[in-house]
Amino acid sequence: MAVALDIIVRFVERKMSTEEFLKNLYENQQLEELLSEKPTFESYVGDNLYLYLIEKNMHNLEDLIDSLGGLKRFLKSKQVDFEENDEDLKLHSLVLSSQPNWVDLPSFYIQKLLEVAGAKKGVELKTFLKEEIKKRFRCMKGAPRWLQGASWVFIDEEPLLFIGQLDITEMRHDTSRLYVFLDEKTGAYHTVEQSM
């Protein structure tokens, strides 16, 4: 089991690539057995960390962070020492701080923007992300003022044009708004309703 633990430690410390870890995850029987043990720690991953990990898309930043978190808790439960590496968390925080409050980027779109950004890091990446979000999340007049969480409409993983919002409180029991989006490719309108 020492080899399997070493694989996990190297991945958690980010001294092993995601691709190399995934190859081991699917091909190393010892690693599968180790990660399939019932967790001895309070876990959000269920009864089988291995099954949890193979269901994740570790090329997606949020899934990668969740996977690393589960593996770190696993190592701590086994009292295995490792060096904390929070580069992925820092990247995620940078992405989140780059988006305005009227957009909540879904995981697939974060990944798309990071792929376009290439090797940019730090301030350069944050500036790039802010400009890309402003360019891609277009509003006809003003940005939506969501009553609840941001719920931008996407078609084929692309954000639609925000047309505007209507107060429909008189038609509902609560304060309510209807947000209207346009798919410029098809001319179809899409709506989101929120109440509070």
N, C-alpha and C positions, 0 to 999 in steps of 0.2 A: 504493500500500500504506500510505501515511501515514494515511489515513482509517481503515483497518482497525486499524492499530496504536493509533491514538487511541481507538477503541472499546474495545479490550482494556484499555488503560491506565485509562480512565475506569471501567470495570467493576471491575477489580482494586482500584482506589483507593476503590471503592464510591461513586463520584460518578454512577454510572448504575445505575438499578434493574435487578433481575433480569429483569423483564418486557421492558424496553427492550433489554437485551443479547440475550435470547432472540429477540426480533423481528429484530434485526440478524443473529443467528446463522443464522436460517432464510431471511432475505431478501437479505442483502448478499453478493453473489457474490465481491467482493474479500476479505471476511473469511473466507469458506469456503475460497477458494484459499490464503490465507495459513496458515490453521490446518490445511490438508490437506498442507502440506509435511512431508516426513519430518523428525522432530525431530533436532536436532543435539546434544541433551542426553540424558543417561541418563534414561529415562522409564518410568513405570509406566502410561502411557496408550497404549502400543503405538506403531504406526507412523503414526497419524493422530489428532491431537488433536481435529480437527473431529468425527470419528465418535465419539470418546470423549465429547465434550461433548454431542452430541445424544442420546446414550443415557442421560445423567444426568437426574435429576429435580431441577432446581436450586431447586425450592421446598422441597426436603428439605434440612435444615441440613447433614447429613453429606455429601450429594452436592454441595451448594454449596461446602463447604470443599474437597472433592477437586477440583472444577472450578477454583476459584480457585488452588489449589496448582499445578495443571497449567499454568494461564495465567501464573502468576508465573515458573515455570521457563522457559516459552517466552519471556517478555519478557527474562529474564536472559540466555538463550542468544542473543538478538538484540541484547544490550547496550542495551536500552531502559530508561531510568530511570523509576521510578514510586515513589510514596509507599506504604510498607507500611501496610496497614489490617488490624488483627487483631481487629476487633469481632466477627466471626463466630466466630473461634476462642475469644474470651473467652466468648461466649454458650454455645458448646459445652462449654467447661470448667465453666462455672457449672451447666449441666444435669447433667453427669457428677458433679459434686461434690454435687449435690442428691439423688442416688439412693443408697439404702443398698446395702451390698455383696451383698445377697441378690437384687438386681434388676439386670438389665442391659437397659436400655430399648432396644428396637429402634427404628430410624430412624422408622418410621411413627408410633410412639407418642410419640416426642420431638416430632414435628411436631404431633401432635394436642394435646399438653399446651401447646405454645407458642401454638397458635391459641386455646386456651381462656384462656391467661394474658393475651392482649391486649397492652396497652402496658406491662405491668409490666416493671421493670428492676432490676438489682442485687439488693440484699438483699430487696426486696419480691418479686421474681421467685423467688429461691431459697427463701424461706419458702413461697410459694405452691406451688412444685413439690414441696417436701418434704411439705406437707399433702395435695396431690393424690395423690402416690404412695402415701402411707400410707392414704388413703381408697380408692383404686382397687385396690391390691395387698393384698387382704385375706387374712389367715391365720386358720384356725380356732383354733389354739392358739399356735404359735410360727412364726417365719419359717423357711424351709428353710435347712439347712446343707449347701450343695452340696459335693460331692466335687470337681467340676470347675467350669466356669463356670456362672453363673446361667442357667437354661433355663426360665423361667416360661412356662406354656402360655397361648396366646391363641386365642380362637375369634372370628371376625369382627372382628379387631383389638381385642378387649377381653380383659383379663386374667381368668383363671378364679380361683375361690376355692381357696387352698391348704389342703388337708385335713390332710396330715401326710406323714411319711416312714417307711419301713420299712427296717431293715437286712436285706438279703438276701444277705449275704456267704456264708452256708452253702450257698447255691444256686449260687454262682459261684466262679471261681478266685481272684478278687481281692476287695478290700474293695468292696462294692457297696451302693447304696441305691436304693429305688424311691420316687419322689415322686408323691403322689396329688393331683390337682386335680379340682374339681367344676364342671361347667357348670350353673349354677343355673337357666338357662332351660330346659334339656332334661332335667336330672337325670343326664346322662351323666358318667361318670368318665373322666379322661384321666391317663396316667402318663408319667413320664420316668424312665429308668434311667441311673444313672451308676456307673462303676467307676474304681478307681485302683490 
